[in-house]
Amino acid sequence: MTSSLKNLIHDDIRYRKSYEVFLENTSEHQCMRDFIHGTLPGILTSVVDGKSHLNVIGVGSGAGEVDLEILSELRLRHPGVTVDYEVVEPNSKQLQNFKALVSQTPGLDHIKFTWNQMTASEFEEQWKVKKMTKKFDFIHMIQMLYYVKDPGAVISFFQSLLDNNGKLIIIHLSDNSGWAKMLQTFRDQLPITDMSMTATTKDIKSILDSKGVSYQSYELSNQLDITECFTEGNERGELLLDFVTQVRDFNKTASPELKAGVLEYLRHPDCSVESNGKVMINEDIGLIVVGQLT
Ligand SMILES: C[S@@+](CC[C@H](N)C(=O)[O-])C[C@H]1O[C@@H](n2cnc3c(N)ncnc32)[C@H](O)[C@@H]1O
């Protein structure tokens, strides 16, 4: 690992800015909306199963755009259901944006939000110290397991919180994504070795298989436009490159060799396609649905 490189996740403000550019260049949230309005309603019906109240956790919710889309679908399909919603999010800027989004969104009076500015592991620790016994009907981990040391332990803890008919949903980069291949190729030179940044849905499924946990899985096809990363001095391109490599100020702090290697790999046909002057990286996403521990 190159010691001068800093992990993006440790800079709340730069992370949020990079993530905003990333969201503008990917169809990821559109792809999730398709899932939320297509496949999720069936899952929610089995979760609600006649209940008038649901306990829900969003783990690594970010600024909450996807969370509110899920809640709006739940409201539409099950109008009488009230919700206790625990948000677990360590980034103060993201949490602040989530709270602002809630205050600007009408029709959320049936939901009681509890804000936990902490990591998934800190939440687990606190839960155990307080000897909490509350159970949950629906828990999601959307694009966040990259940032934990031990995804298996995090999944096991949250799965143990599921009530009867409860469901845990994991959304994560699929193994055929060019982005994951790039991260795996440069793993030893990027400051990501203490996290699960290079894990894909294949790894998550192996963890579940090794624990004998059954699950359903779906593939969502998705692309990220990384064209701006190749324009020297383009601020948006630099922010996007930070997000793609998960390095803060990658352009300024990476060695010329590493920079050239990463940019060349990102343009390689194994990783991306070029058409009409755009470089589109494969960012396919996998969705895994896990039930209660048996
Ligand atoms: C790629 S963003 C995804 C945000 C949101 N779920 C979405 O899909 O838009 C990853 C989120 O995980 C959060 N995160 C990072 N480390 C975490 C941890 N150890 N536990 C919980 N969340 C974490 C980050 O702060 C960030 O908001």
The ligand as a Tripos MOL2 file, in Angstrom:
@<TRIPOS>MOLECULE
LIG
   27    29     1     0     0
SMALL
NO_CHARGES

@<TRIPOS>ATOM
      1 C1        -21.9580    4.4390   -1.1970 C.3       1 LIG1
      2 S1        -22.7400    5.2110    0.1470 S.3       1 LIG1
      3 C2        -24.3950    4.5650   -0.0070 C.3       1 LIG1
      4 C3        -25.4310    5.4660    0.5940 C.3       1 LIG1
      5 C4        -26.8660    5.0350    0.3900 C.3       1 LIG1
      6 N1        -27.1280    3.7380    1.0030 N.3       1 LIG1
      7 C5        -27.2080    5.0270   -1.0780 C.2       1 LIG1
      8 O1        -27.3650    3.9470   -1.6590 O.co2     1 LIG1
      9 O2        -27.3040    6.1050   -1.6670 O.co2     1 LIG1
     10 C6        -22.1110    4.3010    1.5460 C.3       1 LIG1
     11 C7        -22.5880    4.8240    2.8780 C.3       1 LIG1
     12 O3        -22.1220    3.9480    3.9190 O.3       1 LIG1
     13 C8        -21.7020    4.7380    5.0110 C.3       1 LIG1
     14 N2        -20.7530    3.9660    5.8330 N.ar      1 LIG1
     15 C9        -19.4050    3.9370    5.7430 C.ar      1 LIG1
     16 N3        -18.8740    3.1170    6.6620 N.ar      1 LIG1
     17 C10       -19.9100    2.5940    7.3610 C.ar      1 LIG1
     18 C11       -20.0070    1.6850    8.4460 C.ar      1 LIG1
     19 N4        -18.9160    1.1200    8.9640 N.pl3     1 LIG1
     20 N5        -21.2370    1.4170    8.9470 N.ar      1 LIG1
     21 C12       -22.3460    1.9830    8.4110 C.ar      1 LIG1
     22 N6        -22.3130    2.8370    7.3430 N.ar      1 LIG1
     23 C13       -21.1130    3.1380    6.8300 C.ar      1 LIG1
     24 C14       -21.0800    5.9490    4.3460 C.3       1 LIG1
     25 O4        -20.9460    7.0460    5.2430 O.3       1 LIG1
     26 C15       -22.0290    6.2110    3.2040 C.3       1 LIG1
     27 O5        -23.0750    7.0790    3.5590 O.3       1 LIG1
@<TRIPOS>BOND
     1     1     2 1
     2     2     3 1
     3     2    10 1
     4     3     4 1
     5     4     5 1
     6     5     6 1
     7     5     7 1
     8     7     8 2
     9     7     9 1
    10    10    11 1
    11    11    12 1
    12    11    26 1
    13    12    13 1
    14    13    14 1
    15    13    24 1
    16    14    15 ar
    17    14    23 ar
    18    15    16 ar
    19    16    17 ar
    20    17    18 ar
    21    17    23 ar
    22    18    19 1
    23    18    20 ar
    24    20    21 ar
    25    21    22 ar
    26    22    23 ar
    27    24    25 1
    28    24    26 1
    29    26    27 1
@<TRIPOS>SUBSTRUCTURE
     1 LIG1         1 GROUP 0 **** ****
